[in-house]
């Protein structure tokens, strides 16, 4: 797909929470890799609770599937010593790309630990990685601003600092109204942010999923998507079809606008992700 279209395709997966489900993830990755993504990113939990699994999966993507892997690193629960160990493990696993994030505060973290943490923001992590490693660093961006920022202008200033610190590509938070993304791209460009920006797309296939997603991401819900939930939310099959169709129309419009990349938050759902890509 990446060779056929200018817009790049990438996917996000996560390590299963239960160890007994872990073996299934390799077949899932093989199936997703048939979609020819330009890269596959792999998440992990707050404070690096699944960091070892993230590296294991990323190594499989890189070495076995011969596809670029982007391993997430969240720094909120990390000391510099922890980070060095993590980076050494990434290097030994053959993983050369990371997505540098602040991450959520671990539930086990005390107020004292949180207030004395060594990395306050993702920019601090990016600066450290740039100075101490050879990793290629991706960063996150927020088309509707980060929920902690008072306004978009301040959020973009912080984003510019992060890019200047060493980020070579950005992946956006999910959004459901492309107009927000286009406005964000214009503002980012005017700030001198010129790295590739990949548009984050989350297919909404259940009504419950939308509620969870919005509460976590802060993304707004356009009337069209709210109407789909109202019309099909009670019917599992119809809701799934309508959600896939909505994501496909979003992606087609983004691609027609010549965006740098489409990053699908696959939620480890091979069938849904495959259907979306086949319709494109």
For each residue, the residues with C-beta under 8 A, 3 or more apart:
1: 4 5 9 35 36 37 277 280
2: 5 8 9 36 37 38
3: 36
4: 1
5: 1 2 255
6: 258
7: 254 255 258 259 260 261 262
8: 2 38 196 198 260 261 262
9: 1 2 35 36 37 38 261 262 264 277
10: 37 38 39 40 41 70 171 198 261 262 263 264
11: 32 35 37 40 41 263 264 266 273
12: 40 41 42 43 263 264 265 266
13: 25 28 29 32 40 41 42 43 57 266 268
14: 42 43 44 267 268
15: 22 25 42 43 44 50 53 54 56 57
16: 19 21 22 24 25 268
17: 21 50
18: 21 22
19: 16 22
20: 23
21: 16 17 18 24 25
22: 15 16 18 19 25 53
23: 20 26
24: 16 21 27 28
25: 13 15 16 21 22 28 29 57 268
26: 23 29 30 60
27: 24 30 31
28: 13 24 25 31 32 268 270
29: 13 25 26 32 33 40 57 60 61 65
30: 26 27 33 34 65
31: 27 28 34 270 274
32: 11 13 28 29 35 37 40 266 270 273 274
33: 29 30 36 37 40 61 65 67
34: 30 31 274
35: 1 9 11 32 273 274 277
36: 1 2 3 9 33
37: 1 2 9 10 11 32 33 40 67
38: 2 8 9 10 68 261
39: 10 67 68 69 70 97
40: 10 11 12 13 29 32 33 37 61 65 67 68 69 70
41: 10 11 12 13 69 70 71 72 99 138 171 263
42: 12 13 14 15 54 57 58 61 69 70 71 72
43: 12 13 14 15 54 72
44: 14 15 48 49 50 51 53 54 72 74
45: 48 49 50
46: 49 74 76 77 103 104 105 106 107
47: 74 76 77 78 103 105 106 108 109
48: 44 45 51 73 74 77 78 82 86
49: 44 45 46 106
50: 15 17 44 45 53 54
51: 44 48 54 55 73 86
52: 55 56 89
53: 15 22 44 50 56 57
54: 15 42 43 44 50 51 57 58 71 72
55: 51 52 58 59 71 86 89 90 93 95
56: 15 52 53 59 60 93
57: 13 15 25 29 42 53 54 60 61 69
58: 42 54 55 61 62 69 70 71 90 93 95
59: 55 56 62 63 69 93 94 95
60: 26 29 56 57 63 64 65
61: 29 33 40 42 57 58 64 65 67 68 69
62: 58 59 65 66 67 68 69 93 94 95 96
63: 59 60 66 93 94
64: 60 61
65: 29 30 33 40 60 61 62
66: 62 63
67: 33 37 39 40 61 62
68: 38 39 40 61 62 97
69: 39 40 41 42 57 58 59 61 62 95 97
70: 10 39 40 41 42 58 97 98 99 138
71: 41 42 54 55 58 90 95 97 98 99
72: 41 42 43 44 54 98 99 101
73: 48 51 78 83 86 98 99 100 101 125 129
74: 44 46 47 48 77 78 101 102 103 104
75: 78 83 100 101 102 103 119 122 124 125
76: 46 47 102 103 104 105 106 109 114 117 119
77: 46 47 48 74 82 103 105 106 109 117
78: 47 48 73 74 75 82 83 86 118 119 125
79: 82 83 118
80: 83 84 118 128
81: 84 85
82: 48 77 78 79 85 86
83: 73 75 78 79 80 86 87 119 125 128
84: 80 81 87 88 132
85: 81 82 88 89
86: 48 51 55 73 78 82 83 89 90
87: 83 84 90 91 129 132 133 135
88: 84 85 91 92
89: 52 55 85 86 92 93
90: 55 58 71 86 87 93 95 96 98 135
91: 87 88 94 95 133
92: 88 89
93: 55 56 58 59 62 63 89 90
94: 59 62 63 91
95: 55 58 59 62 69 71 90 91 98
96: 62 90 134 135 136
97: 39 68 69 70 71 135 136 137 138
98: 70 71 72 73 90 95 129 135 136 137 138
99: 41 70 71 72 73 137 138 139 140 171
100: 73 75 122 125 126 129 137 138 139 167
101: 72 73 74 75 122 125 139 140
102: 74 75 76 119 120 121 122 125
103: 46 47 74 75 76 77
104: 46 74 76
105: 46 47 76 77 109 114
106: 46 47 49 76 77 109
107: 46
108: 47
109: 47 76 77 105 106 113 114
110: 113 114
111: 114 115
112: 115 116
113: 109 110 116 117
114: 76 105 109 110 111 117
115: 111 112
116: 112 113
117: 76 77 113 114 120
118: 78 79 80 124
119: 75 76 78 83 102 124 125 128
120: 102 117 124
121: 102 124 125 158
122: 75 100 101 102 125 126 139 140 162
123: 126 127 158 161 162 165
124: 75 118 119 120 121 127 128
125: 73 75 78 83 100 101 102 119 121 122 128 129
126: 100 122 123 129 130 137 139 162 165 166 167
127: 123 124 130 131 165 166
128: 80 83 119 124 125 131 132
129: 73 87 98 100 125 126 132 133 135 137 166
130: 126 127 133 137 165 166
131: 127 128
132: 84 87 128 129
133: 87 91 129 130
134: 96
135: 87 90 96 97 98 129
136: 96 97 98 168
137: 97 98 99 100 126 129 130 166 167 168
138: 41 70 97 98 99 100 167 168 169 170 171
139: 99 100 101 122 126 159 162 163 167 169 170 171
140: 99 101 122 170 171 172 173
141: 159 170 171 172 173 184 188 197
142: 145 146 149 155 172 173 184 218
143: 172 173 175 180 181 183 184
144: 173 175 180 184 218 219 220
145: 142 149 151 152 155
146: 142 149 155 158 218
147: 218
148:
149: 142 145 146 152 154 155 158
150: 154
151: 145 154 155
152: 145 149 155 156 184 187
153: 156 157
154: 149 150 151 157 158
155: 142 145 146 149 151 152 158 159
156: 152 153 159 160 187 188 191 193
157: 153 154 160 161 191
158: 121 123 146 149 154 155 161 162
159: 139 141 155 156 162 163 170 188 191 193
160: 156 157 163 164 191 192 193
161: 123 157 158 164 165
162: 122 123 126 139 158 159 165 167
163: 139 159 160 167 170 193 195
164: 160 161
165: 123 126 127 130 161 162
166: 126 127 129 130 137
167: 100 126 137 138 139 162 163 170 195
168: 136 137 138 195
169: 138 139 195 196 197 198
170: 138 139 140 141 159 163 167 193 195 196 197 198
171: 10 41 99 138 139 140 141 197 198 200 263
172: 140 141 142 143 175 181 184 197 198 199 200 263
173: 140 141 142 143 144 200 217 218 219
174: 200 201 202 213 217 219 265
175: 143 144 172 178 180 181 199 200 219 220
176: 202 204 219 220 221 222 225 246 250
177: 180 181 220 222
178: 175 181 182 250 253 254 257
179: 182 183
180: 143 144 175 177 183 184 220
181: 143 172 175 177 178 184 185 199 254 259
182: 178 179 185 186 257
183: 143 179 180 186 187
184: 141 142 143 144 152 172 180 181 187 188
185: 181 182 188 189 197 259
186: 182 183 189 190
187: 152 156 183 184 190 191
188: 141 156 159 184 185 191 193 197
189: 185 186 192 193 194
190: 186 187
191: 156 157 159 160 187 188
192: 160 189
193: 156 159 160 163 170 188 189 197
194: 189
195: 163 167 168 169 170
196: 8 169 170 260 261
197: 141 169 170 171 172 185 188 193 259 260 261
198: 8 10 169 170 171 172 259 260 261 262 263
199: 172 175 181 254 259 260 261 262 263
200: 171 172 173 174 175 263 265
201: 174 247 250 251 254 262 263 264 265
202: 174 176 213 217 247 264 265 267
203: 243 244 246 247 264 265 267 269 272 273 276
204: 176 209 210 213 225 229 243 246 247
205: 209 239 240 243 244 269 272
206: 209 210 233 236 239 240 243
207: 210 211 229 233 234 239
208: 211 212
209: 204 205 206 212 213
210: 204 206 207 213 214 221 225 229
211: 207 208 214 215
212: 208 209 215 216
213: 174 202 204 209 210 216 217 219
214: 210 211 217 218 219 220 221
215: 211 212
216: 212 213
217: 173 174 202 213 214
218: 142 144 146 147 173 214
219: 144 173 174 175 176 213 214
220: 144 175 176 177 180 214
221: 176 210 214 225 226
222: 176 177 225 226
223: 226 227
224: 227 228 246
225: 176 204 210 221 222 228 229 246
226: 221 222 223 229 230
227: 223 224 230 231
228: 224 225 231 232 239 242 243 246
229: 204 207 210 225 226 232 233 239
230: 226 227 233
231: 227 228 242
232: 228 229 235 238 239 241 242
233: 206 207 229 230 239
234: 207 239
235: 232 238 239
236: 206 239 240
237: 240 241
238: 232 235 241 242
239: 205 206 207 228 229 232 233 234 235 236 242 243
240: 205 206 236 237 243 244 272
241: 232 237 238 244 245
242: 228 231 232 238 239 245 246
243: 203 204 205 206 228 239 240 246 247
244: 203 205 240 241 247 248 272 275 276 279
245: 241 242 248 249
246: 176 203 204 224 225 228 242 243 249 250
247: 201 202 203 204 243 244 250 251 264 276
248: 244 245 251 252 276 279 280
249: 245 246 252 253
250: 176 178 201 246 247 253 254
251: 201 247 248 254 255 262 276 280
252: 248 249 255 256 280
253: 178 249 250 256 257
254: 7 178 181 199 201 250 251 257 259 262
255: 5 7 251 252 258 259 262 280
256: 252 253
257: 178 182 253 254
258: 6 7 255
259: 7 181 185 197 198 199 254 255 262
260: 7 8 196 197 198 199
261: 7 8 9 10 38 196 197 198 199
262: 7 8 9 10 198 199 201 251 254 255 259
263: 10 11 12 41 171 172 198 199 200 201
264: 9 10 11 12 201 202 203 247 273 276
265: 12 174 200 201 202 203
266: 11 12 13 32 269 270 272 273
267: 14 202 203 272
268: 13 14 16 25 28
269: 203 205 266 272 273
270: 28 31 32 266 273 274
271: 274 275
272: 203 205 240 244 266 267 269 275 276
273: 11 32 35 203 264 266 269 270 276 277
274: 31 32 34 35 270 271 277 278
275: 244 271 272 278 279
276: 203 244 247 248 251 264 272 273 279 280
277: 1 9 35 273 274 280
278: 274 275
279: 244 248 275 276
280: 1 248 251 252 255 276 277
